Amino acid sequence: MAVGTSLENVETLKVQRLKLQHALERLIDSFTAGLIEKDQFTSRMARTKSRIANFDTKTKDTDRLEHLRLAAKRLRELAAAVGPHLANSDWHRRRDIIRSLVQRIEIGREVIKIVFRVMQDARGSEPESIVVT
């Protein structure tokens, strides 16, 4: 899936979620006006809330996937730029490069996590993290 396609998908999901939110509000108005019975209201409310939660999950998953794709792209660019120079560097230079790229390393019984520093975008000033296990 292309980057533009997934971003369009997120926007579509957000629009559909907004429509469901409006439907939920209309459902509440219908119940308070006495147009539908309590059992109809309860079942429709549960279905609508479930669908809204489903859209929220899909949106979050798509956002995470997009973030992961961007991080992987940046790591590939970094590897292409630094890789050839790293092979010819001495031990101290390699250590300095690794220290500038790695935010922290977490060592557990089963897993070692390496958390990399990554800028959100070229204009952004807040670093984000990538975890490699």
N, C-alpha and C positions, 0 to 999 in steps of 0.2 A: 504494500500500500504506500503510495507517495505521501510526502509530507503535506502537500496542499489538500489531498483527499482526506486525510485524517482530521485536519483542521476544519474542513467543511463539514465533516461528520460530527464533530463536536458542536459546531454551530447549529446544525440540524437537530441534534439531541437537545440542545438548550431551548430551541424554539418549541419543540414538541413538549418539553417539560413545562414551559411557560403556559402552553395551551391546557395542559392537564391541571395546572395550578388554578387557572381561570375556571375550568370545569368544576373543580373542587369548591371554589367559592360560589359558583352558581348552584351547586348541589346543596350547600349549606343554606343559601338564600331560599331555595325551593322548600327545604324542610321547615325553616323558620316561618315561611308564609303558609305552611300547612298544605302544600301542593302534593307532597309525597308522605307516605307512612314511615314510621320509625324503622321497621324491618327493611324496607327498600333503601332508606337512607343509609342504614348501617352497612348493608352489603355493598352498595355503590361506593360508599366512602372507603371501605376496606380495599376494594379493587383499585380505586383511583390512587390511594396512598401507596399501594403496592407497585403500581405502574410508575409513580413518581420516584420511588426508591430505586426501581430498576433503571430508570434514566439516569439517576444520580450515580449509580454504580458504573454504568457504561461510560458516562462522561469522565469519571475519575480514572477508570482504566485507560481510556484513550489519552487523557492528559499524561498519565504516567508513561505510557508507551512513547508518546511524542517526546517527553523529557529524556527518556532512555536513548531514543534515536539521535537526538541532538548531542547528548553526551558522548555517544559512540563516535559520531562524526567528528567532534572536537578532539577526541583521543586519537583518532586516525590522522587528523591533520597535525597534531602535536608529534606523533610518532614519525611522520614523514619529515617534519622539520628538524626534530632533535635527533632522531635515530642515527643518521650517518655521523654526526658529530660526537655522539655518545660513545660510539665504538672506538674512536681515536682519543678519548679523554682519559686522564689519569684518574686514580681512585678518588682523590679529593674532589675533583670536578664532578664526577658521577654522583658522589654523596650529596653535594650541594644541589645538583639538579633534582635528585630524588626528594630531598628535603623541601624544595620549593613546590613540588607537585603533590606530595602526600600530606594530607591534613593530619591523619592519625592511623595507627595500626592497632587493631583489637585482636588479641590472641585468646581464644577460648580452648576448651578441651577438644572440641570436634572441628572447629572452624577458625580460620584466620581471615579477618576482614581488613581490607586496605581501603581507606576512605581518601579519595583524591579530591583536590581543590579544583573546581571548575567555575569559570565565570559564566553567568547566565547568558549574556550576549556581549558583543564587542563594546557596546555602549554602557552596559551594566556595571555597577560598582560592587554589587554584593556577590561574593562567591557562593556557589552551591556545591554540594558534595555528590560524588559517585562512589558507591560501595561495591567493591569487588571481593567476592568470597572464594 
